[in-house]
Amino acid sequence: MSGDSDYSKYDLARLQAELEHEREIKTSSRLYYYREMLEESVSDLRSTMCELQDRLHSVDGQENEWKTRFETQTELNGQLERQMSFIHERLEDLRGNPMDRLASIRTFDDMSVETLRQHLKLLTEEKSDLQSQLMDAHSRIEQEGKTFHKTNDERRAYLSEIAKLSSTLEAQRRQYSTEAQRAAESKHKRSGAPTGDGHNNMKERQTSRKAEADAKKGKEREEDGGGGSNGVTAERREERKSQRGSRLPTLKYYLKHNP
């Protein structure tokens, strides 16, 4: 009887050691898979961030063109302001000195009809030119304003997307660090093996854990639609579908189905 008990103890210890070894291998492989997926996601995010930064720099490189447009428009505005100032001064002079108005009227009276017609034609052409210049200035100001607002909105969208990508990258780094820390703590807790006094308790705990694992697997099979090869095929098909969309959903799917 004592020989059988020693053999049972030896066999149980060996099985426990093999079980711990398999758990360590499974944990290491899972962490390696997590790390590989995170590295791929980080690489994709970095490439996207570099592309957005290049596009942002290309938008900033158009500063010289906008500067030239601004200087041209400023010069045109200055000319219009000078013309308006001259017209206002003439109006003030005519309002303040009625004799000047009579003098201009007398000047026109001294002109012939043909000269007055030519003078009227010149004034009409000048008025038409000024009106066309004013309309062109208004249209250019409106068009350049729309272009500026559009470019500014695109710049803000790029900056917002860069900020979101940076926050996502930081969250993934924290998640990976937390997973690694939890795995290390779990490995450290499982490193202690039970002695002869706790043989019965250990056996009961193993039986309880096995029953819980079987119940959990049965529940997962029921949720997947009965288990078996069809469930595995549907699971792989869903995993491939999520991988075609993005790297991040793949990680969420793996964490959901492999707790």
C-alpha positions as a LaTeX table, in Angstrom:
\begin{tabular}{lrrr}
\hline
Residue & $x$ (\AA) & $y$ (\AA) & $z$ (\AA) \\
\hline
Met1 & 0.00 & 0.00 & 0.00 \\
Ser2 & 2.81 & 2.40 & 0.82 \\
Gly3 & 4.46 & 1.65 & $-2.53$ \\
Asp4 & 1.25 & 2.40 & $-4.39$ \\
Ser5 & 0.86 & 5.66 & $-2.43$ \\
Asp6 & 4.42 & 6.72 & $-3.27$ \\
Tyr7 & 3.83 & 5.91 & $-6.92$ \\
Ser8 & 0.57 & 7.87 & $-6.89$ \\
Lys9 & 2.30 & 10.86 & $-5.34$ \\
Tyr10 & 5.11 & 10.66 & $-7.89$ \\
Asp11 & 2.67 & 10.38 & $-10.78$ \\
Leu12 & 0.58 & 13.31 & $-9.53$ \\
Ala13 & 3.65 & 15.51 & $-9.11$ \\
Arg14 & 4.83 & 14.65 & $-12.60$ \\
Leu15 & 1.41 & 15.43 & $-14.06$ \\
Gln16 & 1.30 & 18.73 & $-12.17$ \\
Ala17 & 4.74 & 19.64 & $-13.51$ \\
Glu18 & 3.69 & 18.80 & $-17.07$ \\
Leu19 & 0.49 & 20.80 & $-16.63$ \\
Glu20 & 2.43 & 23.83 & $-15.39$ \\
His21 & 4.85 & 23.47 & $-18.29$ \\
Glu22 & 2.01 & 23.38 & $-20.82$ \\
Arg23 & 0.40 & 26.41 & $-19.20$ \\
Glu24 & 3.66 & 28.31 & $-19.40$ \\
Ile25 & 4.05 & 27.37 & $-23.08$ \\
Lys26 & 0.47 & 28.44 & $-23.81$ \\
Thr27 & 0.94 & 31.75 & $-21.96$ \\
Ser28 & 4.24 & 32.41 & $-23.77$ \\
Ser29 & 2.71 & 31.65 & $-27.18$ \\
Arg30 & $-0.29$ & 33.87 & $-26.44$ \\
Leu31 & 1.94 & 36.74 & $-25.32$ \\
Tyr32 & 4.08 & 36.28 & $-28.41$ \\
Tyr33 & 0.95 & 36.38 & $-30.58$ \\
Tyr34 & $-0.26$ & 39.52 & $-28.78$ \\
Arg35 & 3.12 & 41.15 & $-29.22$ \\
Glu36 & 3.28 & 40.29 & $-32.91$ \\
Met37 & $-0.19$ & 41.70 & $-33.55$ \\
Leu38 & 0.56 & 44.85 & $-31.56$ \\
Glu39 & 3.80 & 45.39 & $-33.47$ \\
Glu40 & 1.93 & 45.09 & $-36.78$ \\
Ser41 & $-0.76$ & 47.49 & $-35.57$ \\
Val42 & 1.88 & 49.94 & $-34.37$ \\
Ser43 & 3.66 & 49.71 & $-37.72$ \\
Asp44 & 0.42 & 50.42 & $-39.59$ \\
Leu45 & $-0.40$ & 53.36 & $-37.32$ \\
Arg46 & 3.07 & 54.82 & $-37.73$ \\
Ser47 & 2.90 & 54.57 & $-41.52$ \\
Thr48 & $-0.53$ & 56.24 & $-41.48$ \\
Met49 & 0.78 & 58.97 & $-39.19$ \\
Cys50 & 3.78 & 59.59 & $-41.46$ \\
Glu51 & 1.49 & 59.82 & $-44.48$ \\
Leu52 & $-0.77$ & 62.33 & $-42.73$ \\
Gln53 & 2.22 & 64.39 & $-41.62$ \\
Asp54 & 3.56 & 64.45 & $-45.20$ \\
Arg55 & 0.18 & 65.65 & $-46.46$ \\
Leu56 & 0.12 & 68.29 & $-43.74$ \\
His57 & 3.59 & 69.50 & $-44.76$ \\
Ser58 & 2.48 & 69.64 & $-48.40$ \\
Val59 & $-0.41$ & 71.88 & $-47.33$ \\
Asp60 & 2.02 & 74.10 & $-45.40$ \\
Gly61 & 4.26 & 74.24 & $-48.49$ \\
Gln62 & 1.63 & 76.30 & $-50.31$ \\
Glu63 & 2.34 & 79.26 & $-48.05$ \\
Asn64 & 4.23 & 81.16 & $-50.78$ \\
Glu65 & 1.28 & 80.98 & $-53.16$ \\
Trp66 & $-1.11$ & 82.27 & $-50.50$ \\
Lys67 & 1.38 & 84.98 & $-49.60$ \\
Thr68 & 1.52 & 86.17 & $-53.21$ \\
Arg69 & $-2.26$ & 86.20 & $-53.45$ \\
Phe70 & $-2.53$ & 88.13 & $-50.22$ \\
Glu71 & 0.00 & 90.76 & $-51.34$ \\
Thr72 & $-1.78$ & 91.19 & $-54.70$ \\
Gln73 & $-5.14$ & 91.55 & $-53.02$ \\
Thr74 & $-3.73$ & 94.01 & $-50.49$ \\
Glu75 & $-2.30$ & 96.16 & $-53.26$ \\
Leu76 & $-5.61$ & 96.12 & $-55.14$ \\
Asn77 & $-7.47$ & 97.05 & $-51.96$ \\
Gly78 & $-5.08$ & 99.94 & $-51.45$ \\
Gln79 & $-5.75$ & 101.27 & $-54.93$ \\
Leu80 & $-9.50$ & 101.06 & $-54.40$ \\
Glu81 & $-9.22$ & 102.83 & $-51.06$ \\
Arg82 & $-7.20$ & 105.65 & $-52.65$ \\
Gln83 & $-9.81$ & 106.06 & $-55.40$ \\
Met84 & $-12.60$ & 106.10 & $-52.84$ \\
Ser85 & $-10.74$ & 108.67 & $-50.78$ \\
Phe86 & $-10.25$ & 110.90 & $-53.83$ \\
Ile87 & $-13.95$ & 110.67 & $-54.72$ \\
His88 & $-14.96$ & 111.49 & $-51.13$ \\
Glu89 & $-12.69$ & 114.53 & $-51.17$ \\
Arg90 & $-14.21$ & 115.75 & $-54.41$ \\
Leu91 & $-17.71$ & 115.31 & $-53.01$ \\
Glu92 & $-16.81$ & 117.24 & $-49.87$ \\
Asp93 & $-15.33$ & 120.06 & $-51.94$ \\
Leu94 & $-18.42$ & 120.26 & $-54.11$ \\
Arg95 & $-20.71$ & 120.28 & $-51.07$ \\
Gly96 & $-18.71$ & 122.91 & $-49.22$ \\
Asn97 & $-18.13$ & 125.33 & $-52.11$ \\
Pro98 & $-21.17$ & 125.86 & $-54.40$ \\
Met99 & $-19.14$ & 128.15 & $-56.64$ \\
Asp100 & $-17.06$ & 125.21 & $-57.78$ \\
Arg101 & $-20.19$ & 123.42 & $-58.85$ \\
Leu102 & $-21.29$ & 126.45 & $-60.83$ \\
Ala103 & $-17.80$ & 126.68 & $-62.32$ \\
Ser104 & $-17.97$ & 123.06 & $-63.46$ \\
Ile105 & $-21.41$ & 123.68 & $-64.86$ \\
Arg106 & $-20.16$ & 126.75 & $-66.69$ \\
Thr107 & $-17.24$ & 124.68 & $-68.00$ \\
Phe108 & $-19.67$ & 122.15 & $-69.38$ \\
Asp109 & $-21.77$ & 124.99 & $-70.83$ \\
Asp110 & $-18.75$ & 126.23 & $-72.74$ \\
Met111 & $-18.20$ & 122.79 & $-74.29$ \\
Ser112 & $-19.78$ & 121.78 & $-77.55$ \\
Val113 & $-22.32$ & 119.01 & $-77.81$ \\
Glu114 & $-19.84$ & 116.67 & $-79.51$ \\
Thr115 & $-17.25$ & 117.26 & $-76.79$ \\
Leu116 & $-19.83$ & 116.62 & $-74.07$ \\
Arg117 & $-20.80$ & 113.36 & $-75.77$ \\
Gln118 & $-17.18$ & 112.24 & $-75.93$ \\
His119 & $-16.65$ & 113.23 & $-72.29$ \\
Leu120 & $-19.80$ & 111.32 & $-71.28$ \\
Lys121 & $-18.63$ & 108.28 & $-73.24$ \\
Leu122 & $-15.25$ & 108.35 & $-71.46$ \\
Leu123 & $-16.90$ & 108.67 & $-68.05$ \\
Thr124 & $-19.26$ & 105.78 & $-68.87$ \\
Glu125 & $-16.36$ & 103.55 & $-69.93$ \\
Glu126 & $-14.42$ & 104.48 & $-66.79$ \\
Lys127 & $-17.45$ & 103.68 & $-64.64$ \\
Ser128 & $-17.91$ & 100.31 & $-66.39$ \\
Asp129 & $-14.22$ & 99.47 & $-65.89$ \\
Leu130 & $-14.39$ & 100.35 & $-62.20$ \\
Gln131 & $-17.53$ & 98.29 & $-61.72$ \\
Ser132 & $-15.96$ & 95.27 & $-63.47$ \\
Gln133 & $-12.81$ & 95.61 & $-61.34$ \\
Leu134 & $-14.94$ & 95.80 & $-58.22$ \\
Met135 & $-16.91$ & 92.68 & $-59.19$ \\
Asp136 & $-13.68$ & 90.80 & $-59.98$ \\
Ala137 & $-12.24$ & 91.83 & $-56.63$ \\
His138 & $-15.35$ & 90.63 & $-54.79$ \\
Ser139 & $-15.37$ & 87.28 & $-56.64$ \\
Arg140 & $-11.66$ & 86.71 & $-56.00$ \\
Ile141 & $-12.03$ & 87.57 & $-52.33$ \\
Glu142 & $-14.95$ & 85.18 & $-52.00$ \\
Gln143 & $-13.18$ & 82.35 & $-53.86$ \\
Glu144 & $-9.95$ & 82.74 & $-51.92$ \\
Gly145 & $-11.88$ & 82.86 & $-48.67$ \\
Lys146 & $-13.61$ & 79.56 & $-49.50$ \\
Thr147 & $-10.30$ & 77.97 & $-50.46$ \\
Phe148 & $-8.66$ & 79.19 & $-47.28$ \\
His149 & $-11.47$ & 77.85 & $-45.07$ \\
Lys150 & $-11.40$ & 74.50 & $-46.88$ \\
Thr151 & $-7.64$ & 74.17 & $-46.45$ \\
Asn152 & $-7.88$ & 75.19 & $-42.82$ \\
Asp153 & $-10.60$ & 72.58 & $-42.19$ \\
Glu154 & $-8.44$ & 69.90 & $-43.81$ \\
Arg155 & $-5.49$ & 70.92 & $-41.65$ \\
Arg156 & $-7.62$ & 70.69 & $-38.50$ \\
Ala157 & $-8.95$ & 67.28 & $-39.59$ \\
Tyr158 & $-5.38$ & 66.02 & $-40.12$ \\
Leu159 & $-4.29$ & 67.29 & $-36.72$ \\
Ser160 & $-7.33$ & 65.69 & $-35.07$ \\
Glu161 & $-6.67$ & 62.35 & $-36.77$ \\
Ile162 & $-3.01$ & 62.46 & $-35.76$ \\
Ala163 & $-4.05$ & 63.11 & $-32.15$ \\
Lys164 & $-6.52$ & 60.19 & $-32.24$ \\
Leu165 & $-3.88$ & 57.85 & $-33.68$ \\
Ser166 & $-1.41$ & 58.94 & $-31.01$ \\
Ser167 & $-3.92$ & 58.26 & $-28.23$ \\
Thr168 & $-4.77$ & 54.84 & $-29.75$ \\
Leu169 & $-1.09$ & 53.94 & $-29.96$ \\
Glu170 & $-0.57$ & 54.96 & $-26.33$ \\
Ala171 & $-3.60$ & 52.91 & $-25.24$ \\
Gln172 & $-2.27$ & 49.85 & $-27.04$ \\
Arg173 & 1.10 & 50.24 & $-25.37$ \\
Arg174 & $-0.54$ & 50.44 & $-21.95$ \\
Gln175 & $-2.68$ & 47.38 & $-22.75$ \\
Tyr176 & 0.34 & 45.35 & $-23.81$ \\
Ser177 & 2.23 & 46.37 & $-20.67$ \\
Thr178 & $-0.76$ & 45.38 & $-18.50$ \\
Glu179 & $-1.10$ & 42.00 & $-20.22$ \\
Ala180 & 2.61 & 41.28 & $-19.76$ \\
Gln181 & 2.45 & 42.26 & $-16.10$ \\
Arg182 & $-0.61$ & 40.07 & $-15.49$ \\
Ala183 & 1.04 & 37.12 & $-17.21$ \\
Ala184 & 4.17 & 37.55 & $-15.08$ \\
Glu185 & 2.09 & 37.72 & $-11.90$ \\
Ser186 & 0.09 & 34.64 & $-12.91$ \\
Lys187 & 3.27 & 32.73 & $-13.64$ \\
His188 & 4.71 & 33.76 & $-10.29$ \\
Lys189 & 1.57 & 32.63 & $-8.43$ \\
Arg190 & 1.57 & 29.23 & $-10.16$ \\
Ser191 & 5.28 & 28.64 & $-9.49$ \\
Gly192 & 4.61 & 27.12 & $-5.97$ \\
Ala193 & 3.78 & 23.34 & $-5.92$ \\
Pro194 & 1.67 & 21.64 & $-3.12$ \\
Thr195 & 3.25 & 19.12 & $-0.63$ \\
Gly196 & 1.94 & 15.83 & 0.81 \\
Asp197 & $-0.42$ & 17.43 & 3.35 \\
Gly198 & $-2.38$ & 19.24 & 0.68 \\
His199 & $-2.66$ & 16.24 & $-1.66$ \\
Asn200 & $-6.40$ & 15.74 & $-1.17$ \\
Asn201 & $-7.16$ & 19.46 & $-1.38$ \\
Met202 & $-5.14$ & 19.76 & $-4.55$ \\
Lys203 & $-6.97$ & 16.84 & $-6.09$ \\
Glu204 & $-10.33$ & 18.37 & $-5.22$ \\
Arg205 & $-9.31$ & 21.71 & $-6.69$ \\
Gln206 & $-8.15$ & 20.04 & $-9.88$ \\
Thr207 & $-11.46$ & 18.19 & $-10.17$ \\
Ser208 & $-13.37$ & 21.44 & $-9.59$ \\
Arg209 & $-11.29$ & 23.31 & $-12.14$ \\
Lys210 & $-11.78$ & 20.54 & $-14.70$ \\
Ala211 & $-15.54$ & 20.62 & $-14.17$ \\
Glu212 & $-15.60$ & 24.41 & $-14.53$ \\
Ala213 & $-13.51$ & 24.20 & $-17.71$ \\
Asp214 & $-15.84$ & 21.55 & $-19.20$ \\
Ala215 & $-18.90$ & 23.62 & $-18.33$ \\
Lys216 & $-17.32$ & 26.71 & $-19.88$ \\
Lys217 & $-16.44$ & 24.85 & $-23.07$ \\
Gly218 & $-19.98$ & 23.47 & $-23.33$ \\
Lys219 & $-21.41$ & 26.96 & $-22.89$ \\
Glu220 & $-19.15$ & 28.35 & $-25.61$ \\
Arg221 & $-20.17$ & 25.54 & $-27.96$ \\
Glu222 & $-23.85$ & 26.27 & $-27.33$ \\
Glu223 & $-23.31$ & 29.98 & $-28.02$ \\
Asp224 & $-21.44$ & 29.18 & $-31.26$ \\
Gly225 & $-24.38$ & 27.05 & $-32.47$ \\
Gly226 & $-23.70$ & 23.55 & $-31.23$ \\
Gly227 & $-19.89$ & 23.32 & $-31.44$ \\
Gly228 & $-18.01$ & 20.87 & $-33.63$ \\
Ser229 & $-16.33$ & 21.56 & $-36.94$ \\
Asn230 & $-19.06$ & 23.97 & $-38.06$ \\
Gly231 & $-18.45$ & 26.23 & $-35.07$ \\
Val232 & $-14.69$ & 26.20 & $-35.64$ \\
Thr233 & $-15.17$ & 26.93 & $-39.34$ \\
Ala234 & $-17.52$ & 29.82 & $-38.60$ \\
Glu235 & $-15.10$ & 31.15 & $-36.01$ \\
Arg236 & $-12.16$ & 31.04 & $-38.46$ \\
Arg237 & $-14.30$ & 32.62 & $-41.16$ \\
Glu238 & $-15.25$ & 35.47 & $-38.80$ \\
Glu239 & $-11.61$ & 35.91 & $-37.79$ \\
Arg240 & $-10.48$ & 36.14 & $-41.45$ \\
Lys241 & $-13.26$ & 38.66 & $-42.16$ \\
Ser242 & $-12.19$ & 40.84 & $-39.26$ \\
Gln243 & $-8.52$ & 40.63 & $-40.33$ \\
Arg244 & $-9.38$ & 42.01 & $-43.76$ \\
Gly245 & $-10.86$ & 45.15 & $-42.11$ \\
Ser246 & $-8.14$ & 46.15 & $-39.66$ \\
Arg247 & $-5.52$ & 44.79 & $-37.29$ \\
Leu248 & $-7.19$ & 46.19 & $-34.19$ \\
Pro249 & $-10.51$ & 44.34 & $-34.57$ \\
Thr250 & $-8.51$ & 41.10 & $-34.95$ \\
Leu251 & $-6.99$ & 41.63 & $-31.54$ \\
Lys252 & $-10.40$ & 42.32 & $-29.99$ \\
Tyr253 & $-11.79$ & 39.16 & $-31.61$ \\
Tyr254 & $-8.93$ & 37.02 & $-30.33$ \\
Leu255 & $-9.29$ & 38.38 & $-26.81$ \\
Lys256 & $-13.02$ & 37.71 & $-26.91$ \\
His257 & $-12.77$ & 34.05 & $-28.01$ \\
Asn258 & $-9.51$ & 33.19 & $-26.18$ \\
Pro259 & $-9.87$ & 34.62 & $-22.66$ \\
\hline
\end{tabular}
